Amino acid sequence: MAQLEAPRDEIRHPVRRSGVRTVAGPGGALSRVTMLAGSLVSAVVGCVLIVVPVRSVAGAGMVFGVHMAVQGVLQLLAVHESGASATVRRLLSAGGLAALLLGAALFHGWADTVFLLGVWTGCGWLLRGLTMAISVTSPSVSHVFVYDDLLNAVIVSAGLFMTAFPFASLGQLADVGGSVLAATAVVEAIAAARRHPRTLRAID
C-alpha cells in the first residue's frame, strides 16, 4: 500500500499498471470543502451546547435542528459534486433530504421532551452515518482513507447512544450531545485534511 502522485488526467481516469490498481484520491461521498464546513458547524454547535446553559427543550431542539439541517444541506451539495454512481447519489440525496427535514422538525419544536429530543437527534445522526457508510461500499466511490471510516463509525455510534441512553435532564443531554459533536468535528477535520486532489492509493 503506497501513496502515489499522478497527473490530473490519471486522477480523472484511473489507470492500471502491472500488479497495481490505482484509485482516485479525493474520493468518498463528501468533498473536502463540505467536510471542512461540516466540521466547523459541528464544532460551533458542540461548543454552544457545552458552554451556554440550555434553558428549555425547545431551545436545545433549535440548536440540534440547525446542526442537522445544515449537515443535510451539505450532504446534498456534496452529492451534486460527487462522481459516484446514480444509486449512491440517490441514497445520499435521500439521507441529506431526510436529515434536512428532521432538522427542520427539531427547530420548530416538534420534540417537546428530553426523551424525544434525544431519540430524534440520535435517529438523525444514525441516518447520516449509515447512508455515508453504505455509500462508500460502492466500487464507484474512491473512498480511501481510514479516517473517513472512523468518522462514519463515530456518527453511527453517537446516534445509537443518543437513542438508547435515558438522559436524566436537559443539561445532561446538552453536555453529551455537545461533546459528541466536538469529537465528530475533530475526526471530520482530520478526514478532510487527509484528502488531496492528486493523491492516489495503490492496491495490490
Backbone as JSON Lines, residues from 0, in Angstrom:
{"i":0,"aa":"M","n":[0.85,-1.19,0.0],"ca":[0.0,0.0,0.0],"c":[0.89,1.24,0.0]}
{"i":1,"aa":"A","n":[0.65,2.15,-0.93],"ca":[1.56,3.29,-1.03],"c":[0.79,4.51,-1.5]}
{"i":2,"aa":"Q","n":[1.32,5.69,-1.28],"ca":[0.76,6.94,-1.76],"c":[1.52,7.35,-3.0]}
{"i":3,"aa":"L","n":[0.83,7.63,-4.07],"ca":[1.46,7.97,-5.32],"c":[0.99,9.34,-5.77]}
{"i":4,"aa":"E","n":[1.76,10.0,-6.6],"ca":[1.36,11.25,-7.23],"c":[1.19,11.0,-8.72]}
{"i":5,"aa":"A","n":[0.13,11.55,-9.31],"ca":[-0.13,11.3,-10.72],"c":[-0.67,12.56,-11.35]}
{"i":6,"aa":"P","n":[-0.54,12.7,-12.68],"ca":[-1.1,13.85,-13.39],"c":[-2.61,13.88,-13.26]}
{"i":7,"aa":"R","n":[-3.16,15.05,-13.57],"ca":[-4.6,15.23,-13.4],"c":[-5.42,14.3,-14.25]}
{"i":8,"aa":"D","n":[-4.96,13.99,-15.47],"ca":[-5.76,13.11,-16.32],"c":[-5.84,11.71,-15.73]}
{"i":9,"aa":"E","n":[-4.82,11.28,-14.98],"ca":[-4.88,9.97,-14.35],"c":[-5.81,9.98,-13.16]}
{"i":10,"aa":"I","n":[-5.97,11.15,-12.54],"ca":[-6.92,11.25,-11.43],"c":[-8.34,11.03,-11.94]}
{"i":11,"aa":"R","n":[-8.63,11.65,-13.07],"ca":[-9.99,11.54,-13.6],"c":[-10.24,10.18,-14.21]}
{"i":12,"aa":"H","n":[-9.21,9.56,-14.76],"ca":[-9.37,8.27,-15.41],"c":[-8.38,7.29,-14.8]}
{"i":13,"aa":"P","n":[-8.79,6.53,-13.79],"ca":[-7.87,5.58,-13.14],"c":[-7.22,4.66,-14.15]}
{"i":14,"aa":"V","n":[-5.94,4.39,-13.94],"ca":[-5.18,3.56,-14.86],"c":[-4.74,2.29,-14.17]}
{"i":15,"aa":"R","n":[-4.36,1.3,-14.95],"ca":[-3.88,0.04,-14.4],"c":[-2.41,-0.14,-14.8]}
{"i":16,"aa":"R","n":[-1.62,-0.52,-13.81],"ca":[-0.25,-0.9,-14.07],"c":[-0.08,-2.33,-13.62]}
{"i":17,"aa":"S","n":[1.01,-2.94,-13.95],"ca":[1.21,-4.35,-13.62],"c":[1.15,-4.56,-12.1]}
{"i":18,"aa":"G","n":[0.15,-5.34,-11.67],"ca":[0.03,-5.68,-10.26],"c":[-0.53,-4.58,-9.38]}
{"i":19,"aa":"V","n":[-0.89,-3.42,-9.96],"ca":[-1.36,-2.31,-9.14],"c":[-2.63,-1.73,-9.75]}
{"i":20,"aa":"R","n":[-3.6,-1.51,-8.89],"ca":[-4.82,-0.82,-9.33],"c":[-4.88,0.5,-8.6]}
{"i":21,"aa":"T","n":[-4.98,1.6,-9.34],"ca":[-4.98,2.91,-8.71],"c":[-6.38,3.46,-8.64]}
{"i":22,"aa":"V","n":[-6.63,4.19,-7.56],"ca":[-7.96,4.74,-7.32],"c":[-7.83,6.22,-7.04]}
{"i":23,"aa":"A","n":[-8.66,7.02,-7.67],"ca":[-8.57,8.46,-7.5],"c":[-8.76,8.85,-6.04]}
{"i":24,"aa":"G","n":[-7.97,9.82,-5.61],"ca":[-7.87,10.11,-4.19],"c":[-8.89,11.0,-3.54]}
{"i":25,"aa":"P","n":[-9.5,12.04,-4.15],"ca":[-10.38,12.88,-3.36],"c":[-11.53,12.1,-2.81]}
{"i":26,"aa":"G","n":[-12.03,11.13,-3.58],"ca":[-12.99,10.09,-3.27],"c":[-13.93,10.32,-2.12]}
{"i":27,"aa":"G","n":[-14.72,9.31,-1.86],"ca":[-15.68,9.39,-0.79],"c":[-16.91,10.16,-1.21]}
{"i":28,"aa":"A","n":[-17.91,10.11,-0.37],"ca":[-19.17,10.75,-0.71],"c":[-19.1,12.26,-0.52]}
{"i":29,"aa":"L","n":[-18.29,12.7,0.41],"ca":[-18.24,14.11,0.72],"c":[-16.94,14.73,0.23]}
{"i":30,"aa":"S","n":[-17.02,15.91,-0.34],"ca":[-15.83,16.6,-0.8],"c":[-15.1,17.21,0.38]}
{"i":31,"aa":"R","n":[-13.88,17.64,0.12],"ca":[-13.07,18.23,1.19],"c":[-13.72,19.49,1.74]}
{"i":32,"aa":"V","n":[-14.27,20.33,0.88],"ca":[-14.87,21.58,1.31],"c":[-16.09,21.34,2.19]}
{"i":33,"aa":"T","n":[-16.97,20.43,1.76],"ca":[-18.17,20.17,2.55],"c":[-17.83,19.51,3.88]}
{"i":34,"aa":"M","n":[-16.78,18.68,3.9],"ca":[-16.37,18.06,5.15],"c":[-15.81,19.09,6.12]}
{"i":35,"aa":"L","n":[-15.02,20.03,5.61],"ca":[-14.49,21.08,6.47],"c":[-15.62,21.97,7.0]}
{"i":36,"aa":"A","n":[-16.58,22.27,6.13],"ca":[-17.72,23.06,6.57],"c":[-18.52,22.32,7.64]}
{"i":37,"aa":"G","n":[-18.74,21.02,7.42],"ca":[-19.46,20.22,8.4],"c":[-18.72,20.15,9.72]}
{"i":38,"aa":"S","n":[-17.39,20.05,9.65],"ca":[-16.58,20.03,10.87],"c":[-16.72,21.34,11.64]}
{"i":39,"aa":"L","n":[-16.7,22.44,10.93],"ca":[-16.84,23.74,11.58],"c":[-18.2,23.89,12.25]}
{"i":40,"aa":"V","n":[-19.25,23.48,11.54],"ca":[-20.6,23.57,12.1],"c":[-20.72,22.7,13.36]}
{"i":41,"aa":"S","n":[-20.21,21.48,13.29],"ca":[-20.27,20.58,14.45],"c":[-19.5,21.16,15.63]}
{"i":42,"aa":"A","n":[-18.34,21.75,15.36],"ca":[-17.53,22.33,16.44],"c":[-18.25,23.5,17.1]}
{"i":43,"aa":"V","n":[-18.83,24.37,16.28],"ca":[-19.53,25.54,16.83],"c":[-20.74,25.12,17.65]}
{"i":44,"aa":"V","n":[-21.58,24.24,17.09],"ca":[-22.77,23.79,17.79],"c":[-22.4,23.03,19.06]}
{"i":45,"aa":"G","n":[-21.38,22.18,18.97],"ca":[-20.94,21.43,20.14],"c":[-20.48,22.35,21.26]}
{"i":46,"aa":"C","n":[-19.69,23.36,20.93],"ca":[-19.22,24.32,21.94],"c":[-20.37,25.12,22.54]}
{"i":47,"aa":"V","n":[-21.34,25.49,21.72],"ca":[-22.5,26.22,22.22],"c":[-23.26,25.38,23.23]}
{"i":48,"aa":"L","n":[-23.48,24.1,22.91],"ca":[-24.22,23.22,23.82],"c":[-23.47,23.0,25.14]}
{"i":49,"aa":"I","n":[-22.14,22.96,25.08],"ca":[-21.35,22.72,26.28],"c":[-21.23,23.98,27.14]}
{"i":50,"aa":"V","n":[-21.0,25.12,26.49],"ca":[-20.67,26.35,27.21],"c":[-21.92,27.13,27.64]}
{"i":51,"aa":"V","n":[-22.88,27.23,26.73],"ca":[-24.08,28.05,27.01],"c":[-25.14,27.21,27.7]}
{"i":52,"aa":"P","n":[-25.63,27.64,28.87],"ca":[-26.68,26.88,29.56],"c":[-27.95,26.79,28.7]}
{"i":53,"aa":"V","n":[-28.46,25.58,28.54],"ca":[-29.68,25.37,27.77],"c":[-30.87,25.47,28.72]}
{"i":54,"aa":"R","n":[-31.79,26.39,28.43],"ca":[-32.89,26.68,29.35],"c":[-34.13,25.84,29.1]}
{"i":55,"aa":"S","n":[-34.32,25.4,27.88],"ca":[-35.56,24.68,27.56],"c":[-35.31,23.62,26.5]}
{"i":56,"aa":"V","n":[-36.23,22.67,26.41],"ca":[-36.15,21.64,25.37],"c":[-36.27,22.27,24.0]}
{"i":57,"aa":"A","n":[-37.13,23.29,23.9],"ca":[-37.31,23.95,22.61],"c":[-36.01,24.62,22.15]}
{"i":58,"aa":"G","n":[-35.3,25.25,23.1],"ca":[-34.04,25.9,22.76],"c":[-33.0,24.88,22.31]}
{"i":59,"aa":"A","n":[-32.9,23.77,23.03],"ca":[-31.95,22.73,22.64],"c":[-32.34,22.13,21.29]}
{"i":60,"aa":"G","n":[-33.65,21.95,21.08],"ca":[-34.12,21.42,19.8],"c":[-33.75,22.32,18.63]}
{"i":61,"aa":"M","n":[-33.8,23.63,18.87],"ca":[-33.42,24.56,17.81],"c":[-31.93,24.42,17.46]}
{"i":62,"aa":"V","n":[-31.1,24.26,18.5],"ca":[-29.66,24.12,18.25],"c":[-29.37,22.82,17.51]}
{"i":63,"aa":"F","n":[-29.91,21.72,18.01],"ca":[-29.7,20.44,17.33],"c":[-30.31,20.47,15.92]}
{"i":64,"aa":"G","n":[-31.46,21.12,15.79],"ca":[-32.12,21.19,14.49],"c":[-31.31,21.94,13.46]}
{"i":65,"aa":"V","n":[-30.72,23.07,13.87],"ca":[-29.88,23.84,12.96],"c":[-28.7,23.0,12.48]}
{"i":66,"aa":"H","n":[-28.06,22.31,13.43],"ca":[-26.92,21.47,13.06],"c":[-27.33,20.39,12.06]}
{"i":67,"aa":"M","n":[-28.43,19.7,12.35],"ca":[-28.85,18.61,11.49],"c":[-29.27,19.1,10.11]}
{"i":68,"aa":"A","n":[-29.96,20.23,10.07],"ca":[-30.4,20.78,8.79],"c":[-29.2,21.21,7.94]}
{"i":69,"aa":"V","n":[-28.23,21.85,8.57],"ca":[-27.04,22.29,7.83],"c":[-26.27,21.08,7.3]}
{"i":70,"aa":"Q","n":[-26.14,20.04,8.11],"ca":[-25.46,18.83,7.65],"c":[-26.21,18.2,6.48]}
{"i":71,"aa":"G","n":[-27.54,18.23,6.53],"ca":[-28.32,17.71,5.42],"c":[-28.08,18.48,4.13]}
{"i":72,"aa":"V","n":[-28.03,19.8,4.24],"ca":[-27.76,20.64,3.08],"c":[-26.36,20.37,2.53]}
{"i":73,"aa":"L","n":[-25.38,20.24,3.41],"ca":[-24.01,19.96,2.98],"c":[-23.93,18.62,2.26]}
{"i":74,"aa":"Q","n":[-24.69,17.64,2.75],"ca":[-24.68,16.33,2.1],"c":[-25.3,16.42,0.71]}
{"i":75,"aa":"L","n":[-26.36,17.2,0.57],"ca":[-26.97,17.39,-0.75],"c":[-26.01,18.09,-1.7]}
{"i":76,"aa":"L","n":[-25.28,19.08,-1.19],"ca":[-24.3,19.78,-2.02],"c":[-23.17,18.84,-2.44]}
{"i":77,"aa":"A","n":[-22.75,17.97,-1.51],"ca":[-21.69,17.02,-1.83],"c":[-22.12,16.04,-2.91]}
{"i":78,"aa":"V","n":[-23.38,15.63,-2.86],"ca":[-23.91,14.72,-3.89],"c":[-23.85,15.39,-5.25]}
{"i":79,"aa":"H","n":[-24.15,16.68,-5.3],"ca":[-24.13,17.42,-6.56],"c":[-22.74,17.41,-7.18]}
{"i":80,"aa":"E","n":[-21.69,17.45,-6.32],"ca":[-20.32,17.48,-6.81],"c":[-19.7,16.09,-6.95]}
{"i":81,"aa":"S","n":[-20.42,15.06,-6.49],"ca":[-19.85,13.72,-6.45],"c":[-19.84,13.07,-7.83]}
{"i":82,"aa":"G","n":[-18.83,12.23,-8.04],"ca":[-18.76,11.45,-9.28],"c":[-19.19,10.02,-9.06]}
{"i":83,"aa":"A","n":[-19.92,9.77,-7.97],"ca":[-20.36,8.41,-7.65],"c":[-21.47,7.97,-8.59]}
{"i":84,"aa":"S","n":[-21.82,6.69,-8.49],"ca":[-22.87,6.14,-9.34],"c":[-24.23,6.73,-9.0]}
{"i":85,"aa":"A","n":[-25.19,6.54,-9.9],"ca":[-26.53,7.09,-9.68],"c":[-27.18,6.52,-8.43]}
{"i":86,"aa":"T","n":[-26.95,5.24,-8.16],"ca":[-27.53,4.62,-6.97],"c":[-27.0,5.25,-5.7]}
{"i":87,"aa":"V","n":[-25.7,5.46,-5.63],"ca":[-25.09,6.09,-4.46],"c":[-25.58,7.53,-4.31]}
{"i":88,"aa":"R","n":[-25.66,8.23,-5.42],"ca":[-26.13,9.62,-5.37],"c":[-27.57,9.71,-4.86]}
{"i":89,"aa":"R","n":[-28.41,8.78,-5.3],"ca":[-29.8,8.78,-4.83],"c":[-29.86,8.47,-3.33]}
{"i":90,"aa":"L","n":[-29.05,7.53,-2.88],"ca":[-29.02,7.18,-1.46],"c":[-28.61,8.37,-0.6]}
{"i":91,"aa":"L","n":[-27.54,9.03,-1.0],"ca":[-27.06,10.17,-0.24],"c":[-28.02,11.34,-0.32]}
{"i":92,"aa":"S","n":[-28.66,11.52,-1.46],"ca":[-29.65,12.59,-1.58],"c":[-30.82,12.34,-0.64]}
{"i":93,"aa":"A","n":[-31.27,11.09,-0.57],"ca":[-32.37,10.75,0.33],"c":[-31.97,10.99,1.78]}
{"i":94,"aa":"G","n":[-30.74,10.6,2.14],"ca":[-30.27,10.81,3.5],"c":[-30.14,12.28,3.84]}
{"i":95,"aa":"G","n":[-29.6,13.06,2.91],"ca":[-29.47,14.5,3.14],"c":[-30.81,15.19,3.27]}
{"i":96,"aa":"L","n":[-31.76,14.81,2.41],"ca":[-33.09,15.41,2.47],"c":[-33.8,15.04,3.78]}
{"i":97,"aa":"A","n":[-33.67,13.78,4.19],"ca":[-34.3,13.35,5.44],"c":[-33.7,14.09,6.63]}
{"i":98,"aa":"A","n":[-32.37,14.26,6.63],"ca":[-31.71,14.99,7.71],"c":[-32.18,16.45,7.74]}
{"i":99,"aa":"L","n":[-32.35,17.03,6.57],"ca":[-32.83,18.41,6.48],"c":[-34.23,18.54,7.05]}
{"i":100,"aa":"L","n":[-35.11,17.62,6.69],"ca":[-36.49,17.67,7.18],"c":[-36.55,17.41,8.69]}
{"i":101,"aa":"L","n":[-35.74,16.46,9.17],"ca":[-35.72,16.17,10.6],"c":[-35.16,17.36,11.38]}
{"i":102,"aa":"G","n":[-34.14,18.01,10.83],"ca":[-33.61,19.21,11.46],"c":[-34.64,20.31,11.54]}
{"i":103,"aa":"A","n":[-35.43,20.47,10.48],"ca":[-36.48,21.48,10.49],"c":[-37.54,21.15,11.54]}
{"i":104,"aa":"A","n":[-37.86,19.86,11.69],"ca":[-38.83,19.44,12.71],"c":[-38.33,19.76,14.11]}
{"i":105,"aa":"L","n":[-37.05,19.48,14.37],"ca":[-36.48,19.79,15.68],"c":[-36.45,21.29,15.91]}
{"i":106,"aa":"F","n":[-36.11,22.05,14.88],"ca":[-36.04,23.51,15.0],"c":[-37.4,24.09,15.37]}
{"i":107,"aa":"H","n":[-38.45,23.52,14.85],"ca":[-39.8,24.02,15.11],"c":[-40.42,23.45,16.39]}
{"i":108,"aa":"G","n":[-39.63,22.69,17.16],"ca":[-40.09,22.26,18.47],"c":[-41.0,21.05,18.47]}
{"i":109,"aa":"W","n":[-40.87,20.19,17.48],"ca":[-41.73,19.0,17.46],"c":[-41.3,17.96,18.48]}
{"i":110,"aa":"A","n":[-40.07,18.07,19.0],"ca":[-39.63,17.2,20.09],"c":[-39.77,18.0,21.39]}
{"i":111,"aa":"D","n":[-40.84,17.75,22.13],"ca":[-41.16,18.6,23.27],"c":[-40.75,18.0,24.62]}
{"i":112,"aa":"T","n":[-40.02,16.88,24.61],"ca":[-39.5,16.3,25.84],"c":[-38.03,15.94,25.64]}
{"i":113,"aa":"V","n":[-37.3,15.79,26.76],"ca":[-35.9,15.41,26.68],"c":[-35.75,14.06,25.97]}
{"i":114,"aa":"F","n":[-36.65,13.13,26.29],"ca":[-36.59,11.8,25.67],"c":[-36.74,11.88,24.16]}
{"i":115,"aa":"L","n":[-37.76,12.59,23.69],"ca":[-37.99,12.7,22.24],"c":[-36.85,13.44,21.56]}
{"i":116,"aa":"L","n":[-36.31,14.46,22.22],"ca":[-35.21,15.21,21.62],"c":[-33.99,14.32,21.43]}
{"i":117,"aa":"G","n":[-33.7,13.49,22.45],"ca":[-32.58,12.56,22.33],"c":[-32.79,11.53,21.24]}
{"i":118,"aa":"V","n":[-34.01,10.99,21.17],"ca":[-34.32,9.97,20.17],"c":[-34.25,10.54,18.76]}
{"i":119,"aa":"W","n":[-34.87,11.7,18.55],"ca":[-34.88,12.3,17.22],"c":[-33.47,12.7,16.78]}
{"i":120,"aa":"T","n":[-32.7,13.25,17.71],"ca":[-31.33,13.62,17.37],"c":[-30.51,12.38,17.03]}
{"i":121,"aa":"G","n":[-30.65,11.34,17.85],"ca":[-29.94,10.1,17.57],"c":[-30.33,9.49,16.24]}
{"i":122,"aa":"C","n":[-31.61,9.52,15.91],"ca":[-32.07,8.99,14.61],"c":[-31.45,9.77,13.46]}
{"i":123,"aa":"G","n":[-31.35,11.09,13.63],"ca":[-30.74,11.9,12.58],"c":[-29.28,11.56,12.36]}
{"i":124,"aa":"W","n":[-28.55,11.37,13.45],"ca":[-27.15,11.0,13.33],"c":[-26.99,9.6,12.75]}
{"i":125,"aa":"L","n":[-27.85,8.69,13.17],"ca":[-27.81,7.34,12.61],"c":[-28.04,7.38,11.1]}
{"i":126,"aa":"L","n":[-29.02,8.15,10.69],"ca":[-29.35,8.26,9.27],"c":[-28.16,8.77,8.47]}
{"i":127,"aa":"R","n":[-27.53,9.81,8.97],"ca":[-26.37,10.36,8.27],"c":[-25.22,9.36,8.22]}
{"i":128,"aa":"G","n":[-24.89,8.77,9.36],"ca":[-23.77,7.84,9.41],"c":[-23.98,6.61,8.55]}
{"i":129,"aa":"L","n":[-25.19,6.06,8.58],"ca":[-25.46,4.84,7.81],"c":[-25.47,5.09,6.31]}
{"i":130,"aa":"T","n":[-26.06,6.19,5.88],"ca":[-26.07,6.48,4.44],"c":[-24.66,6.71,3.93]}
{"i":131,"aa":"M","n":[-23.83,7.4,4.71],"ca":[-22.44,7.61,4.3],"c":[-21.67,6.29,4.27]}
{"i":132,"aa":"A","n":[-21.9,5.45,5.3],"ca":[-21.18,4.17,5.37],"c":[-21.58,3.25,4.23]}
{"i":133,"aa":"I","n":[-22.88,3.19,3.92],"ca":[-23.35,2.33,2.84],"c":[-22.83,2.83,1.49]}
{"i":134,"aa":"S","n":[-22.79,4.14,1.33],"ca":[-22.39,4.69,0.03],"c":[-20.95,4.34,-0.31]}
{"i":135,"aa":"V","n":[-20.08,4.27,0.69],"ca":[-18.67,4.05,0.37],"c":[-18.35,2.59,0.08]}
{"i":136,"aa":"T","n":[-19.34,1.7,0.18],"ca":[-19.13,0.31,-0.22],"c":[-19.22,0.15,-1.73]}
{"i":137,"aa":"S","n":[-19.7,1.18,-2.4],"ca":[-19.81,1.11,-3.85],"c":[-18.44,1.21,-4.5]}
{"i":138,"aa":"P","n":[-18.15,0.37,-5.52],"ca":[-16.86,0.46,-6.21],"c":[-16.69,1.75,-6.99]}
{"i":139,"aa":"S","n":[-17.78,2.5,-7.2],"ca":[-17.68,3.76,-7.93],"c":[-17.19,4.89,-7.05]}
{"i":140,"aa":"V","n":[-17.08,4.64,-5.74],"ca":[-16.63,5.67,-4.82],"c":[-15.21,5.37,-4.37]}
{"i":141,"aa":"S","n":[-14.29,6.26,-4.69],"ca":[-12.88,6.05,-4.33],"c":[-12.65,6.57,-2.91]}
{"i":142,"aa":"H","n":[-13.12,5.82,-1.95],"ca":[-13.11,6.23,-0.55],"c":[-11.9,5.55,0.09]}
{"i":143,"aa":"V","n":[-10.81,6.29,0.3],"ca":[-9.55,5.61,0.53],"c":[-8.93,5.8,1.9]}
{"i":144,"aa":"F","n":[-9.45,6.69,2.73],"ca":[-8.77,7.0,3.97],"c":[-9.5,6.41,5.17]}
{"i":145,"aa":"V","n":[-8.74,5.86,6.1],"ca":[-9.31,5.21,7.27],"c":[-10.05,6.2,8.14]}
{"i":146,"aa":"Y","n":[-9.66,7.49,8.08],"ca":[-10.34,8.49,8.9],"c":[-11.8,8.64,8.5]}
{"i":147,"aa":"D","n":[-12.12,8.43,7.22],"ca":[-13.5,8.52,6.76],"c":[-14.34,7.41,7.38]}
{"i":148,"aa":"D","n":[-13.79,6.19,7.43],"ca":[-14.49,5.09,8.05],"c":[-14.65,5.32,9.55]}
{"i":149,"aa":"L","n":[-13.63,5.9,10.17],"ca":[-13.72,6.23,11.59],"c":[-14.81,7.27,11.83]}
{"i":150,"aa":"L","n":[-14.92,8.25,10.93],"ca":[-15.96,9.27,11.05],"c":[-17.34,8.64,11.01]}
{"i":151,"aa":"N","n":[-17.57,7.75,10.05],"ca":[-18.87,7.07,9.96],"c":[-19.15,6.28,11.22]}
{"i":152,"aa":"A","n":[-18.14,5.59,11.74],"ca":[-18.32,4.8,12.96],"c":[-18.67,5.69,14.15]}
{"i":153,"aa":"V","n":[-18.02,6.84,14.25],"ca":[-18.31,7.78,15.34],"c":[-19.74,8.29,15.26]}
{"i":154,"aa":"I","n":[-20.19,8.65,14.05],"ca":[-21.54,9.19,13.89],"c":[-22.59,8.13,14.2]}
{"i":155,"aa":"V","n":[-22.39,6.92,13.68],"ca":[-23.35,5.84,13.94],"c":[-23.38,5.5,15.43]}
{"i":156,"aa":"S","n":[-22.22,5.41,16.05],"ca":[-22.16,5.09,17.48],"c":[-22.84,6.17,18.32]}
{"i":157,"aa":"A","n":[-22.62,7.43,17.93],"ca":[-23.26,8.53,18.65],"c":[-24.78,8.47,18.5]}
{"i":158,"aa":"G","n":[-25.24,8.14,17.29],"ca":[-26.68,8.02,17.07],"c":[-27.3,6.92,17.91]}
{"i":159,"aa":"L","n":[-26.62,5.77,17.96],"ca":[-27.11,4.66,18.78],"c":[-27.15,5.04,20.26]}
{"i":160,"aa":"F","n":[-26.11,5.72,20.72],"ca":[-26.06,6.12,22.13],"c":[-27.18,7.1,22.47]}
{"i":161,"aa":"M","n":[-27.39,8.08,21.57],"ca":[-28.42,9.09,21.84],"c":[-29.82,8.48,21.88]}
{"i":162,"aa":"T","n":[-30.07,7.5,21.04],"ca":[-31.4,6.88,21.01],"c":[-31.61,5.91,22.16]}
{"i":163,"aa":"A","n":[-30.54,5.34,22.7],"ca":[-30.68,4.29,23.72],"c":[-30.49,4.79,25.15]}
{"i":164,"aa":"F","n":[-29.72,5.87,25.33],"ca":[-29.39,6.32,26.68],"c":[-30.54,7.14,27.28]}
{"i":165,"aa":"P","n":[-31.0,6.78,28.48],"ca":[-32.09,7.55,29.11],"c":[-31.55,8.79,29.84]}
{"i":166,"aa":"F","n":[-31.55,9.9,29.18],"ca":[-31.0,11.12,29.77],"c":[-31.86,11.59,30.93]}
{"i":167,"aa":"A","n":[-31.2,11.91,32.05],"ca":[-31.92,12.3,33.25],"c":[-32.37,13.76,33.21]}
{"i":168,"aa":"S","n":[-31.67,14.58,32.43],"ca":[-32.01,16.0,32.41],"c":[-31.61,16.6,31.06]}
{"i":169,"aa":"L","n":[-32.12,17.79,30.81],"ca":[-31.8,18.5,29.58],"c":[-30.33,18.89,29.57]}
{"i":170,"aa":"G","n":[-29.79,19.29,30.74],"ca":[-28.38,19.65,30.82],"c":[-27.48,18.49,30.47]}
{"i":171,"aa":"Q","n":[-27.83,17.31,30.92],"ca":[-27.05,16.12,30.6],"c":[-27.08,15.83,29.1]}
{"i":172,"aa":"L","n":[-28.25,15.95,28.51],"ca":[-28.38,15.74,27.07],"c":[-27.54,16.74,26.29]}
{"i":173,"aa":"A","n":[-27.57,18.0,26.71],"ca":[-26.8,19.04,26.02],"c":[-25.3,18.78,26.15]}
{"i":174,"aa":"D","n":[-24.85,18.4,27.34],"ca":[-23.42,18.14,27.56],"c":[-22.94,16.95,26.72]}
{"i":175,"aa":"V","n":[-23.72,15.87,26.72],"ca":[-23.33,14.7,25.96],"c":[-23.37,14.99,24.46]}
{"i":176,"aa":"G","n":[-24.45,15.61,24.01],"ca":[-24.57,15.94,22.59],"c":[-23.48,16.88,22.13]}
{"i":177,"aa":"G","n":[-23.16,17.89,22.96],"ca":[-22.1,18.82,22.61],"c":[-20.75,18.15,22.53]}
{"i":178,"aa":"S","n":[-20.48,17.26,23.48],"ca":[-19.2,16.54,23.49],"c":[-19.07,15.65,22.26]}
{"i":179,"aa":"V","n":[-20.17,14.98,21.89],"ca":[-20.15,14.13,20.71],"c":[-19.89,14.95,19.45]}
{"i":180,"aa":"L","n":[-20.54,16.09,19.34],"ca":[-20.34,16.94,18.16],"c":[-18.92,17.48,18.1]}
{"i":181,"aa":"A","n":[-18.34,17.82,19.24],"ca":[-16.97,18.3,19.25],"c":[-16.01,17.2,18.79]}
{"i":182,"aa":"A","n":[-16.24,15.97,19.28],"ca":[-15.4,14.84,18.86],"c":[-15.58,14.56,17.37]}
{"i":183,"aa":"T","n":[-16.82,14.62,16.9],"ca":[-17.09,14.4,15.47],"c":[-16.4,15.45,14.62]}
{"i":184,"aa":"A","n":[-16.39,16.7,15.1],"ca":[-15.75,17.78,14.36],"c":[-14.26,17.52,14.18]}
{"i":185,"aa":"V","n":[-13.61,17.01,15.22],"ca":[-12.17,16.73,15.14],"c":[-11.89,15.64,14.11]}
{"i":186,"aa":"V","n":[-12.65,14.55,14.18],"ca":[-12.44,13.43,13.24],"c":[-12.74,13.87,11.81]}
{"i":187,"aa":"E","n":[-13.8,14.65,11.64],"ca":[-14.17,15.1,10.3],"c":[-13.12,16.06,9.73]}
{"i":188,"aa":"A","n":[-12.55,16.91,10.58],"ca":[-11.5,17.82,10.12],"c":[-10.26,17.04,9.69]}
{"i":189,"aa":"I","n":[-9.9,16.0,10.45],"ca":[-8.74,15.17,10.08],"c":[-9.0,14.45,8.76]}
{"i":190,"aa":"A","n":[-10.23,13.91,8.62],"ca":[-10.58,13.21,7.38],"c":[-10.5,14.15,6.18]}
{"i":191,"aa":"A","n":[-10.98,15.38,6.36],"ca":[-10.93,16.35,5.27],"c":[-9.49,16.74,4.95]}
{"i":192,"aa":"A","n":[-8.67,16.89,5.98],"ca":[-7.27,17.28,5.77],"c":[-6.49,16.2,5.03]}
{"i":193,"aa":"R","n":[-6.9,14.95,5.18],"ca":[-6.2,13.83,4.53],"c":[-6.54,13.72,3.05]}
{"i":194,"aa":"R","n":[-7.53,14.45,2.6],"ca":[-7.91,14.38,1.19],"c":[-7.05,15.34,0.38]}
{"i":195,"aa":"H","n":[-6.51,14.84,-0.71],"ca":[-5.7,15.67,-1.62],"c":[-6.08,15.3,-3.05]}
{"i":196,"aa":"P","n":[-6.39,16.3,-3.88],"ca":[-6.9,16.0,-5.23],"c":[-5.92,15.28,-6.14]}
{"i":197,"aa":"R","n":[-4.63,15.17,-5.74],"ca":[-3.69,14.5,-6.64],"c":[-3.11,13.24,-6.01]}
{"i":198,"aa":"T","n":[-3.74,12.77,-4.96],"ca":[-3.23,11.59,-4.28],"c":[-3.94,10.35,-4.77]}
{"i":199,"aa":"L","n":[-3.17,9.29,-5.07],"ca":[-3.73,8.01,-5.46],"c":[-3.31,6.96,-4.45]}
{"i":200,"aa":"R","n":[-4.11,5.95,-4.33],"ca":[-3.74,4.85,-3.48],"c":[-3.57,3.6,-4.32]}
{"i":201,"aa":"A","n":[-2.46,2.93,-4.14],"ca":[-2.2,1.72,-4.9],"c":[-2.71,0.53,-4.11]}
{"i":202,"aa":"I","n":[-3.43,-0.36,-4.79],"ca":[-3.96,-1.55,-4.15],"c":[-3.4,-2.77,-4.87]}
{"i":203,"aa":"D","n":[-2.73,-3.63,-4.13],"ca":[-2.14,-4.83,-4.75],"c":[-3.22,-5.72,-5.31]}
